[in-house]
Amino acid sequence: MGGVDAMTSYIQERMIYPKEAIANKEIARVFVEFVVDKSGSVKDVQLKRQGKKYFDDEAIRVVSEMPKWKAGLLNGKYVNTRLILPIVFKL
């Protein structure tokens, strides 16, 4: 199992919508930047731009806890790969 569908399911199953955002009926899109290293581990998770802290914190938590990915390949060698992932919070 893998790919975009698996990643989307993983995020949807584990994301906890912030209570403050539910109370205020808020939605958000958070851009998280991270590195998939040569071994497939997710590292160096950070925000591409900051928004409301409770959305930012939850997006970082979910991405930081992701299982290993397939590492990027370049000329037959595994390489670190930097990615930007938009995470949408929508009621």
C-alpha positions as CSV (number, residue, x, y, z in Angstrom):
1,M,0.0,0.0,0.0
2,G,1.3,3.5,-0.7
3,G,1.0,6.5,-2.9
4,V,-1.2,9.6,-2.6
5,D,-4.3,7.7,-1.6
6,A,-2.5,6.0,1.3
7,M,-1.0,9.2,2.5
8,T,-4.4,11.0,2.3
9,S,-6.0,8.2,4.3
10,Y,-3.2,8.2,6.9
11,I,-3.6,12.0,7.4
12,Q,-7.4,11.8,7.6
13,E,-7.4,8.9,10.1
14,R,-4.9,10.5,12.4
15,M,-5.6,14.2,12.2
16,I,-7.3,15.7,15.3
17,Y,-9.3,18.8,14.4
18,P,-8.4,21.5,16.9
19,K,-11.2,22.2,19.4
20,E,-10.7,26.0,19.0
21,A,-11.2,25.7,15.3
22,I,-14.3,23.6,15.7
23,A,-15.8,26.1,18.1
24,N,-15.1,29.0,15.7
25,K,-16.0,27.0,12.5
26,E,-12.5,27.6,11.1
27,I,-10.9,26.0,8.1
28,A,-7.3,26.2,7.0
29,R,-4.6,25.0,4.6
30,V,-1.2,24.4,6.2
31,F,1.9,23.9,4.0
32,V,4.4,21.5,5.7
33,E,7.9,21.1,4.3
34,F,10.0,18.0,5.2
35,V,12.7,15.7,4.0
36,V,12.4,12.1,3.2
37,D,15.9,10.8,3.8
38,K,17.9,8.1,2.1
39,S,16.4,5.5,4.4
40,G,12.8,6.7,3.8
41,S,12.4,8.4,7.2
42,V,10.6,11.7,7.5
43,K,12.9,14.4,8.9
44,D,13.3,18.2,9.3
45,V,9.5,18.8,9.5
46,Q,8.7,22.6,9.4
47,L,6.1,25.0,8.3
48,K,6.4,26.6,4.9
49,R,4.5,29.6,6.3
50,Q,2.8,30.1,9.6
51,G,-0.8,30.4,10.4
52,K,-2.8,29.7,13.5
53,K,-0.7,27.8,16.0
54,Y,-3.3,25.0,16.7
55,F,-3.5,24.2,12.9
56,D,0.3,24.4,12.5
57,D,1.0,22.2,15.5
58,E,-1.4,19.5,14.4
59,A,-0.1,19.5,10.8
60,I,3.5,19.1,12.1
61,R,2.5,16.3,14.5
62,V,0.7,14.3,11.8
63,V,3.6,14.6,9.3
64,S,6.3,14.0,11.9
65,E,4.6,10.7,12.8
66,M,4.3,9.4,9.3
67,P,5.7,5.9,8.6
68,K,8.7,5.4,6.3
69,W,8.4,6.4,2.7
70,K,10.1,5.0,-0.3
71,A,13.3,7.0,-0.6
72,G,13.9,9.1,-3.8
73,L,16.2,7.7,-6.5
74,L,18.6,9.7,-8.6
75,N,20.8,7.9,-11.1
76,G,20.2,4.6,-9.3
77,K,21.1,5.9,-5.9
78,Y,18.9,6.8,-2.9
79,V,18.8,10.5,-2.1
80,N,17.3,12.8,0.4
81,T,14.2,14.5,-1.1
82,R,12.6,17.7,0.1
83,L,8.8,17.9,-0.2
84,I,6.0,20.4,0.5
85,L,2.7,18.9,1.5
86,P,-0.5,21.0,1.8
87,I,-2.7,19.8,4.7
88,V,-6.3,20.9,4.5
89,F,-8.4,21.3,7.6
90,K,-12.1,21.4,6.6
91,L,-15.2,20.8,8.7
